[in-house]
Amino acid sequence: MTEPHHDAVPARVRDADGAAREDSRTRMPLLDLLRGVAIVGTLATNVWLFTAPGGETSALFGGAGSVPMGRFLEDPSASSLVEGLFRTAANGTFLALLTLMFGVGLALQYRSARNRGRRWPGAYKWRALFLFVEGTVHFTLVFAFDVLMGYAVVALLVAWLLVRSERVQIWVMWTSLAVHLALMSLATAVTVLLPVGGGGDEVSAEVAELYASGTYLEQVVFRLENALILRAEPIGTFALMVFMFLLGVRLLRAGAFGDDDTGRRLRSSLLVRGLGVGLPLSLAASLGGEEWALADRYMAAPLVALGVIGLVGVLRDRFGGTGPTANGLSALGRMAMTGYVAQNVVLMLVSYGFGLGLTERMAWAGPWWSLTLWAGVSVLLAAGSVLWLRRFRNGPLEALQKKVLARAR
């Protein structure tokens, strides 16, 4: 069995957030920054679900709708324009970015294992199992659109691929992309040519009542009863996740995250191509109506995610990445798993009826309160991460994972 070529790997320490982290002499700070951006970006997507009638399930059951610019098309006002543009920019973009960063983290762990002469995937199987269990708990108790379960399954496949030849990896990567694009194109063609009428209003009213005044236990039971449809996204986008994981591996090996001329050149290219192509496609799909929702979220958004990597990298190259914002996002990126779960816990307690119930109470404020909530929780997560890491080496969930995996080994 042949193995792909790898760069020399400096000493690293293991983080429990799914990524091996370079030591202070050799680490790539851009990775932490990008993880932090991915967390506040997924928050920018999820906040609209928590603050819509029907809560987290509104996208499926007719509450929030699936077209970011849909409200603007129906009511062309300043508030609907701001909401539409904000949601279009976030819709699917940071999910793709987070997926790619998990691929980068997996590649770092593999290189670290090789550098230490350890078997692969070896103990990594326990890490993937922990991630799957954590995602299952997160899905059941907190958030219907958890991504960790899907990442755990994809990570096992990609971990196995990393000890195969580079030719095999490239073939799987591009085949996965081709399969994904074919499925999304077919599904989009069906929705465009054979649009299905509504019928979700009655269900949406029932779900809205559940999240506005139902108990916490009732919501947990609802997730479990509808687990299959609520898990449809990771199943339907499995090929895309495989592609994004492997793309993250290749970007790391190409040097896209390094502080050198190669890294800066690659990031500039990602910025121009990703945003130059992805943003117009995303906006066009969003304006096209509900029939183009899949094309927006799962075809255009991954291109925008590559542009975001380039944009963040170029800004950091130019301004140094040492200001309060960059430091806060980098700290959040170092404890990304905790940040991802914590943001959904906070949104749940703030928005739903068994908590503060602000979704119903603040409905009069329109999109502005959702934007305010996003900004407030983002600051809370970033500031909390900075303060936490001043005293502890790992975030709470990262420390728990580290302890569990140590015992498993």
Secondary structure, 3 states (H helix, E strand, C coil): CCCCCCCCCCCEEECCCCCEEECCCCCCHHHHHHHHHHHHHHHHHHHHHHCCCCHHHHHHHCCCCCCCCHHHHHCCCHHHHHHHHHHHHHCCHHHHHHHHHHHHHHHHHHHHHHHCCCCCCCCHHHHHHHHHHHHHHHHHHCCCCCCHHHHHHHHHHHHHHCCCCHHHHHHHHHHHHHHHHHHHHHHHHHHHHCCCCCCCHHHHHHHHHHHHHCCHHHHHHHHHHCHHHHCHHHHHCHHHHHHHHHHHHHHHHHCCCCCCHHHHHHHHHHHHHHHHHHHHHHHHHHHCCHHHHHHHHHHHHHHHHHHHHHHHHHHHHHHCCCCHHHHHHHHHHHCHHHHHHHHHHHHHHHHCCCCCCHHHHCHHHCHHHHHHHHHHHHHHHHHHHHHHHHHCCCCHHHHHHHHHHHHHC
